[in-house]
Amino acid sequence: MGECIEIEKAENGYIVEVHDPKIVRENQKSGAGWRDPDRYFLFNTWEKVVEFLRKNGDKLFAEGDYDAAFKAMVAEAKDDEGDDG
């Protein structure tokens, strides 16, 4: 499965969708129950989306450990939730 980022327009801003690699692996195990691997981040302005992508886009598409980059991105996004995005 390739890594991807999807952006959708929402009523109150924008939704950025990213696959959680840990859930993807769990879904691939035989006999494991399926869970939605998509993580959603809501931003109320396009500028916040661009800021998020600038901070995290290179991490997610860089050669190397996607899992570690994903965890770092989620941690940073949680830290930023105190903002208006």
N, C-alpha and C positions, 0 to 999 in steps of 0.2 A: 504494500500500500504506500503510495506516495504521500508526502506531507502536503497539506494545502491550507489555505486561508480563504474563507468565503465571507463576503460582506453583503449584507442585505439592508435595505431601507426599512425602518420601523416607523410606527406612528409618532414615536417620541424621540427619534434619533436614528442610530445605526446599530446593527448587530454584527459582531465579528465572530465567526465560527472557526474553531480549530479542533482537530482530532486529538484526543488524549491517547498517547501511545500505550499506556499501561492497560487501558480498557480494551484497546484494539487487540493486544496480545491475549488478554483473558478471553475475549470473544472467539479467538482462534483455537482455543483449547477444546479438545473433544469432550463433549458432555457438559461443557460450561454453559450456564444460562447467558443469554445475550443481553448486553446493556448498550445504550446509546453512547458511542465514543465521543460525541461532539460536545465541546465546551463552548458556552456562549458568553460573550462580553458585550454589554450594552453601553453605548456612548451617546451622549445627547447632542454632540456636534461633530461635524466632519473633521474639524481640527483635532479633536481628541482621538479620532480613529487614526489619523495620519501620525499623531504623536505616538500612539500605541504601536503602529507598524514600524515607525522609525526605530523605536526602542527594541522591538522584538523580531522584526522580519528577518534580519541577518542571522539571528540566533536560530530561528526555526528552519532556515534553508541552508545553513552552513554545513559543510562536511563535518561529520563526526557524530556526536551523541545527541540525537533529537530528543531523547527522554530527558536528559539533563537540561537542555535548552527549554523544553516545555515546562518543566518544574520551575525553573527560574522565571519564566514569563508569567506563570500563574501567580507566583509569590509577589512579583512586582505589581501585577494588576490588582491583587488584594490590598497591597499597601496604598495604591492609588485610589481605592474605592471611596476614601474619605473626600475626594474631590467631587466635582459635579459630574463625573463621567463614570 
